[in-house]
Amino acid sequence: MSEENKNDPKDFRDQVLQGFWIDLKDHQERGAIIIVSRDLDLVTVGTAVASDDAKVVQGWINGGKLTRPTPDQLAAWNQMQAKEFRFVIAQPYVLVQEAEH
């Protein structure tokens, strides 16, 4: 991705992936998983994180919209390794939302 458009939301739209918990576990082991509330747009969050928009990101953190997985969530996901997630990689983080069915 070129430097000039690395924070373009369109680029993140093209990078929203879907996968299973078993595929994301390695990212959790390095502490990179951030859960994004379902009421936030994953592309918008990825763009804000990638562009270091600290004010917006801090607002989401303060509002409980961006969180780290809890031990209970991790235990549940480890029991259901086929649990589906939508995710975006915004280095060094992997921003995840539980997939809706």
C-alpha positions, 0 to 999 in steps of 0.5 A, spaced: 500 500 500 502 506 498 504 511 503 499 516 500 493 512 501 495 507 507 489 511 511 484 511 506 478 508 508 476 504 502 483 501 503 481 498 509 474 496 506 478 491 501 482 488 507 476 486 512 477 479 512 473 473 516 476 467 519 475 463 525 478 464 532 483 458 531 486 462 526 486 468 530 489 465 536 496 466 535 495 474 534 492 473 541 498 470 544 502 476 542 497 481 545 495 484 538 487 482 539 482 488 540 475 487 540 471 492 536 464 493 539 459 491 534 456 498 534 462 501 531 464 500 523 470 496 523 473 500 517 472 506 521 476 504 527 482 501 522 482 507 519 483 511 526 488 506 529 492 506 522 492 514 522 494 514 530 487 518 531 489 518 538 483 522 540 478 518 537 481 512 539 481 514 546 474 516 546 472 509 544 477 506 549 474 510 554 467 508 552 468 501 552 468 500 545 475 497 544 477 492 549 482 487 550 479 480 550 477 478 557 479 471 560 472 468 560 471 470 553 478 467 551 476 461 555 469 460 551 473 462 544 478 456 545 472 452 546 469 454 540 475 455 535 470 455 529 467 461 532 467 466 526 470 473 526 470 479 522 477 483 522 482 488 520 489 488 521 492 495 523 499 494 525 500 492 530 493 490 532 488 485 529 481 489 530 476 483 531 468 483 531 464 477 532 461 475 526 453 476 526 449 470 524 
